[in-house]
Amino acid sequence: MGIRVSSVLGVFLVVAGACSDPDAGTDGFGDGAGGTVHDSDPNPSGTGLADGADGASGASGGGEGFKFDTPSGADGAGEGGDGDCECGNASWSYLWVANSGEGTVSKINTRTVEEEARYITRPDGAGDPSRTSVSVDGRAVAIANRAVGIVKIWARTEDCTDQNGTPGIQTSTGKANILPWGEDDCVAWFTDFPEMTVQRPVQWTPGVGPCHDDQKIWTTTGTGGSGASTCGNDGVWVHRLDGETGVVEHTIAIADADFPCDQTLTDNGVGLGPYGGATDADGNFWFHGFGNGKLARVDFASLEVDILEGGSYGITVDTHGRVWGSSNLWRYDPMTGQTLQGDVSGAGGLAQDLMDRMWAASQNGVTWVDLETLATGDTVALPGEGTVKGVSVDIDGFIWAIRQGDSRAFKIDPVTYELDWYDGLDQPYTYSDMTGGAIQNITCNPPEG
């Protein structure tokens, strides 16, 4: 195991306009989303879905839609079953949104657009959760608390086990039914990092073989913060957990000189640390730091660490194994070392859809770009206020977007751009793989060669 530091992240090629280098340390983004901006009317076709409706309607309703291609030898996603040996389970589909201010996470059925459960994410309820990651089989979610600690929650009662001593399975049944810590049988485990003060990225690995055995969870931590959710100048730690038990199997220390946790480079302990993370088809972990201009890769097998230049805000990996970052949209190809830069600005998430487009948070909505050329397509404006943070794609191909602080989760039809939404979130903040669409996509459609 070792750490390799490179001074240059590939060669930047500017596409569709002159953009500055990606800078995760600022939220001051200029206009940059080209293409057509669509009206923010949530019901352009007059479906009559009222503000705050809990149901799906119009083109966004139902479970039909775009299906993932499946690799040779894997069960088809549309065959149903329990999801254990499928490439992108289609029997159920959930959106997991962190309610940061409330210290909870919401489980929203992406087909009915209803909240089915809500869970506390840390024993004291003060975890300040943010990033959520759904396993490739859709069976579980892992949530990172910015104030430290990771919790795993089962998606279905079939997987939950009696842990609270009361016969049968007791679990949340909706927004108004949050069980006290230790009483919800669908909370599988909680792993604390008591010496640490900040924890943001969290990401499942695809697992091994057609049944996705031995799934792991990547995360990062930092310490020395002047308060919760911050860090100082002691470097960062990368951890890999056993997805079944939550046991930390590997920890890799990265020196502050190689990857600063406090982007201010002071002794004030106000750094935000590693900010977003993603895995590729081989289970390698990619993450970046807030404002420090660094992109890191941890090899799954050797645990070797490569550190490159490339600050960002959002991060994802596409089906060709290329890493994407936001703030000012860019794409890095680790095979060629080449970086392309697009023309979309936004401090939020990224998600590849099922039509070879990359969706990114933009100024007042979400914008897609062509996966190969990075040419800017359409912008779908969203009603309301607040910066768009979370962007994700569900198993049926619908795009989901979350505004920071807005109580709604928006569901966007990828063809008509019609909107449905769930209204009932509490100070949401999330922009990771909150549906499992990213890991399902890279697993079902891995890069060739």
C-alpha positions in Angstrom: 0.0 0.0 0.0 1.3 3.5 -0.8 0.3 7.0 -1.9 1.2 8.4 -5.3 0.7 12.1 -5.9 0.5 13.5 -9.4 0.7 17.2 -10.1 -1.5 17.3 -13.2 -4.9 15.7 -13.8 -4.7 14.9 -17.5 -5.1 17.5 -20.2 -8.2 19.8 -20.1 -10.1 20.1 -23.3 -12.7 22.8 -23.2 -16.1 21.9 -24.7 -18.9 24.2 -25.6 -17.4 27.3 -24.1 -14.5 28.6 -22.0 -14.9 27.5 -18.4 -12.6 27.9 -15.5 -11.0 24.9 -13.7 -13.4 23.2 -11.3 -13.2 24.7 -7.9 -15.1 23.0 -5.1 -14.2 25.8 -2.7 -16.8 28.3 -3.9 -20.6 28.4 -4.4 -20.3 31.5 -6.7 -21.1 30.0 -10.1 -21.8 31.9 -13.2 -24.5 31.1 -15.7 -23.4 28.2 -17.9 -26.3 25.9 -18.7 -27.0 26.1 -22.4 -29.7 24.4 -24.4 -33.4 24.9 -23.9 -34.7 26.0 -20.5 -38.2 24.5 -19.9 -41.0 26.2 -18.0 -41.0 25.7 -14.3 -44.7 24.9 -14.3 -44.7 21.5 -12.6 -47.7 20.3 -14.8 -47.2 21.5 -18.3 -49.7 18.9 -19.5 -52.3 19.9 -17.0 -52.3 16.6 -15.0 -53.7 18.5 -12.0 -51.1 17.4 -9.5 -51.3 19.9 -6.7 -48.4 21.3 -4.8 -47.6 18.8 -2.1 -49.4 15.9 -3.6 -48.1 12.5 -2.5 -49.1 10.5 -5.6 -47.6 10.0 -9.0 -49.5 11.1 -12.1 -49.0 11.7 -15.8 -46.0 10.4 -17.6 -44.0 10.0 -14.3 -46.4 7.4 -12.8 -46.0 3.7 -12.7 -43.1 1.3 -12.8 -42.7 1.0 -16.5 -40.0 2.9 -18.3 -36.4 2.5 -19.3 -34.7 -0.8 -18.1 -31.0 -1.5 -17.6 -29.2 -3.7 -20.0 -28.0 -6.8 -18.3 -24.6 -8.5 -18.7 -24.3 -12.0 -20.0 -25.1 -14.6 -17.3 -27.0 -12.2 -15.0 -30.7 -12.4 -14.3 -32.7 -9.7 -16.1 -33.7 -6.7 -14.1 -37.3 -7.1 -15.2 -37.7 -10.6 -14.0 -38.7 -9.7 -10.5 -37.4 -11.9 -7.7 -35.8 -10.9 -4.4 -32.9 -8.9 -6.0 -30.1 -11.1 -4.5 -28.9 -12.3 -7.9 -30.1 -9.6 -10.3 -28.3 -6.7 -12.0 -30.4 -3.8 -10.9 -33.4 -5.2 -9.1 -36.7 -3.9 -10.5 -39.1 -5.4 -7.9 -38.9 -2.2 -5.8 -37.4 1.2 -6.0 -36.7 3.8 -3.3 -35.2 7.2 -3.0 -33.4 7.8 0.3 -33.1 11.5 1.3 -31.3 12.8 4.4 -33.3 15.2 6.5 -30.2 16.9 7.8 -31.8 19.3 10.3 -34.0 16.5 11.8 -31.2 13.9 12.0 -33.3 11.4 9.9 -33.5 9.8 6.5 -36.7 9.4 4.5 -37.5 6.3 2.4 -39.7 7.4 -0.6 -41.2 4.9 -3.0 -40.2 6.2 -6.5 -43.2 4.7 -8.2 -46.0 5.9 -5.8 -44.0 9.0 -4.8 -45.0 8.4 -1.1 -42.8 8.3 2.0 -43.0 4.8 3.4 -40.7 5.2 6.4 -38.4 7.6 8.3 -35.4 6.6 10.5 -33.1 8.3 13.0 -29.5 8.0 11.7 -27.5 8.2 14.9 -28.2 7.2 18.5 -28.4 10.8 19.8 -30.4 12.0 16.8 -27.8 14.7 16.2 -25.8 13.2 13.4 -26.5 15.8 10.7 -26.8 13.2 8.0 -26.1 14.1 4.4 -24.8 11.5 1.9 -26.8 8.3 1.2 -25.7 5.3 -0.8 -28.0 2.5 -2.0 -26.6 -1.0 -2.5 -26.5 -2.5 -6.0 -29.3 -4.9 -5.2 -31.4 -2.2 -3.7 -31.8 -4.1 -0.4 -30.1 -1.6 1.9 -28.9 2.0 2.3 -25.9 3.4 4.1 -26.1 6.9 5.5 -23.1 9.0 6.6 -23.6 11.5 9.4 -21.5 14.6 8.9 -21.1 14.6 12.7 -19.7 11.1 12.3 -21.1 7.6 12.2 -22.6 5.3 9.5 -25.9 3.5 9.7 -27.2 0.7 7.5 -31.0 0.4 7.0 -32.8 -2.4 5.2 -35.2 -1.4 2.5 -37.7 -4.2 3.1 -39.1 -5.8 6.2 -38.2 -9.2 4.6 -34.6 -8.5 5.4 -35.1 -7.0 8.9 -34.5 -9.0 12.0 -36.0 -8.9 15.5 -33.5 -6.9 17.5 -35.6 -4.9 20.0 -36.8 -7.9 22.0 -40.5 -7.5 21.0 -41.8 -10.4 18.9 -42.2 -9.6 15.2 -40.8 -6.8 13.2 -41.3 -3.2 14.4 -40.3 -0.5 11.9 -41.3 2.9 10.8 -44.4 3.1 8.6 -44.1 6.7 7.5 -43.0 10.3 8.2 -45.0 10.6 11.4 -43.9 7.2 12.7 -40.2 7.6 13.7 -39.2 4.9 16.2 -36.8 5.7 19.0 -33.2 4.5 18.5 -32.8 0.8 19.2 -36.5 0.0 18.6 -36.6 -0.1 14.8 -35.8 -3.6 13.6 -34.9 -2.5 10.1 -31.8 -0.5 11.4 -29.2 -3.2 10.7 -26.2 -1.7 12.4 -24.4 1.6 13.3 -20.6 2.0 13.2 -19.2 5.0 15.1 -15.8 6.7 14.6 -15.4 8.3 18.0 -12.0 9.8 17.4 -13.2 11.6 14.3 -15.1 14.9 13.9 -16.3 14.8 10.3 -17.6 12.2 7.8 -19.2 12.8 4.5 -18.6 10.4 1.6 -20.2 7.0 1.7 -20.5 4.5 -1.2 -21.2 0.8 -1.6 -19.1 -1.4 -3.8 -20.8 -3.6 -6.5 -19.9 -6.9 -4.7 -18.5 -10.0 -6.3 -20.2 -12.2 -8.9 -23.8 -12.3 -10.3 -25.2 -12.4 -6.8 -23.2 -9.3 -5.6 -21.6 -11.2 -2.7 -19.3 -9.6 -0.2 -20.4 -6.0 -0.7 -18.3 -3.4 1.0 -18.8 0.3 2.0 -16.2 3.0 1.5 -16.2 6.2 3.6 -13.8 8.9 4.8 -13.2 10.7 8.1 -11.2 13.6 9.4 -10.4 14.9 12.9 -9.3 18.0 14.7 -12.4 20.0 13.9 -13.4 23.1 15.9 -16.9 21.7 15.9 -19.0 18.9 14.6 -18.8 18.2 10.8 -15.4 19.9 10.4 -11.8 18.9 10.5 -8.3 20.3 11.0 -4.8 19.6 9.6 -4.3 16.0 10.6 -5.0 14.5 7.2 -7.8 12.2 6.3 -8.6 8.5 6.7 -10.3 6.2 4.2 -12.2 3.3 5.7 -13.6 0.2 4.0 -16.4 -1.6 6.0 -18.0 -5.0 5.6 -21.4 -4.3 4.3 -23.0 -7.1 6.2 -21.7 -6.4 9.6 -20.4 -2.8 9.6 -17.0 -3.9 10.8 -14.1 -1.7 9.6 -11.8 -4.0 7.7 -9.3 -1.5 6.4 -8.2 2.0 7.3 -5.8 4.1 5.2 -4.2 7.3 6.5 -3.5 10.0 4.0 -1.1 12.8 5.2 -2.4 16.4 5.3 0.4 17.4 2.9 -1.0 15.1 0.3 -4.7 15.7 0.9 -5.6 18.6 3.2 -8.7 18.1 5.2 -9.0 21.8 6.1 -9.1 23.5 2.7 -8.3 26.9 4.4 -4.8 25.6 5.3 -5.1 27.3 8.7 -5.1 26.0 12.2 -8.7 26.9 12.7 -10.2 23.4 12.3 -13.0 24.6 10.0 -12.3 22.3 7.0 -15.1 20.3 5.4 -12.8 17.4 4.4 -13.5 14.8 1.7 -16.7 15.9 0.2 -18.1 13.3 -2.3 -17.3 9.8 -3.2 -18.1 7.2 -5.9 -17.1 3.7 -6.9 -16.3 2.3 -10.3 -17.2 -1.2 -11.7 -14.1 -2.7 -10.0 -15.0 -1.3 -6.6 -12.2 1.3 -6.6 -13.1 4.4 -4.6 -12.9 7.9 -6.0 -13.3 10.9 -3.8 -12.5 14.6 -3.7 -11.9 17.3 -1.1 -13.9 20.4 -0.6 -11.9 23.3 -1.9 -8.5 21.6 -1.8 -8.3 20.9 -5.5 -7.6 17.2 -5.0 -9.1 14.0 -6.5 -8.1 10.7 -5.0 -8.5 7.0 -6.1 -8.1 4.0 -3.8 -7.5 0.7 -5.4 -9.9 -2.0 -4.1 -7.4 -4.8 -4.2 -4.1 -3.2 -3.3 -5.4 -0.2 -1.3 -2.9 1.9 -3.1 -3.9 5.6 -3.2 -3.4 7.9 -6.2 -3.9 11.6 -5.6 -4.5 13.9 -8.6 -5.4 17.5 -9.1 -9.1 18.0 -9.7 -11.4 19.8 -7.2 -15.1 19.2 -7.4 -18.4 19.4 -5.7 -20.5 16.5 -7.0 -18.9 13.3 -8.3 -19.9 10.1 -10.1 -18.5 7.4 -12.4 -20.1 6.6 -15.7 -20.5 3.3 -17.5 -17.2 3.8 -19.3 -15.3 4.1 -16.0 -14.8 7.9 -16.4 -15.0 10.2 -13.4 -17.3 13.2 -13.5 -17.2 16.3 -11.3 -19.4 19.3 -10.8 -19.1 22.9 -9.9 -18.0 23.5 -13.5 -18.8 20.2 -15.2 -15.8 18.0 -16.1 -15.0 14.4 -17.1 -11.8 12.6 -16.4 -10.8 9.4 -18.2 -8.3 7.4 -16.1 -7.4 5.3 -19.2 -6.2 8.2 -21.3 -5.5 10.8 -18.6 -7.6 13.3 -20.5 -10.1 15.7 -19.0 -12.9 17.3 -20.9 -14.7 20.3 -19.5 -18.3 21.2 -20.2 -20.5 24.2 -19.9 -22.7 23.6 -16.9 -22.2 25.3 -13.5 -23.8 24.1 -10.4 -22.8 23.0 -6.9 -24.6 19.7 -6.7 -24.9 16.1 -7.8 -24.4 14.2 -11.1 -26.2 11.2 -12.4 -26.1 9.2 -15.7 -29.5 8.3 -17.1 -30.5 5.4 -19.3 -30.2 7.4 -22.5 -26.5 8.1 -22.4 -26.9 11.6 -20.9 -25.3 13.0 -17.7 -27.6 15.1 -15.6 -26.2 17.8 -13.4 -27.5 20.3 -10.9 -27.5 23.7 -12.5 -28.5 27.3 -11.6 -32.3 26.7 -11.1 -32.9 23.1 -12.0 -31.1 20.2 -13.7 -29.3 20.1 -17.1 -28.2 17.2 -19.1 -25.1 16.9 -21.4 -24.2 14.3 -24.0 -22.2 11.5 -22.3 -19.5 11.5 -25.1 -19.3 15.1 -26.4 -20.4 17.0 -23.3 -22.6 19.1 -25.5 -25.2 20.8 -23.4 -28.8 19.7 -23.9 -31.9 20.8 -22.1 -32.4 22.4 -18.7 -35.4 21.4 -16.7 -36.3 24.3 -14.3 -37.7 23.4 -10.9 -40.2 25.4 -8.9 -39.3 26.8 -5.5 -36.1 28.2 -4.1 -32.9 26.8 -2.7 -29.8 25.4 -4.5 -30.3 22.1 -6.3 -28.1 19.6 -4.6 -29.2 16.0 -5.1 -29.5 14.4 -8.5 -30.1 10.7 -9.0 -31.7 8.3 -11.5 -34.0 5.5 -10.4 -34.3 1.9 -11.8 -37.1 3.0 -14.2 -35.0 5.9 -15.7 -36.7 8.8 -13.9 -34.5 11.7 -12.7 -34.8 12.9 -9.1 -33.7 16.2 -7.8 -33.5 17.7 -4.3 -33.2 21.4 -3.5 -31.3 22.3 -0.3 -33.9 23.2 2.3 -36.9 22.7 0.0 -39.4 20.1 1.4 -39.9 18.5 -2.0 -38.3 15.7 -3.9 -38.8 16.2 -7.6 -39.4 13.4 -10.0 -38.6 14.3 -13.7 -39.8 12.3 -16.7 -36.6 11.9 -18.8 -38.5 12.3 -22.1 -41.3 14.8 -21.5 -39.7 16.6 -18.5 -43.0 16.5 -16.6 -42.7 16.8 -12.9 -44.2 15.0 -9.9 -43.0 15.5 -6.4 -43.2 14.4 -2.9 -43.6 17.2 -0.3 -42.7 16.4 3.3 -38.9 16.5 3.7 -37.3 18.3 6.6 -34.2 20.5 5.7 -33.0 18.0 3.1 -29.4 17.9 1.9 -28.1 15.0 -0.2 -26.4 14.7 -3.5 -25.0 11.2 -3.6 -26.3 8.0 -5.1 -29.6 8.2 -3.3 -31.5 5.7 -5.5 -28.7 3.2 -6.3 -29.0 4.1 -10.0 -25.3 4.9 -10.3 -23.9 1.7 -8.9 -26.6 -0.4 -10.7 -25.6 1.3 -14.0 -21.9 0.6 -13.7 -22.5 -2.9 -12.5 -25.0 -3.8 -15.2 -23.1 -2.0 -18.0 -19.4 -2.2 -17.1 -16.8 -0.7 -19.3 -15.4 -2.9 -22.1 -11.8 -3.8 -22.4 
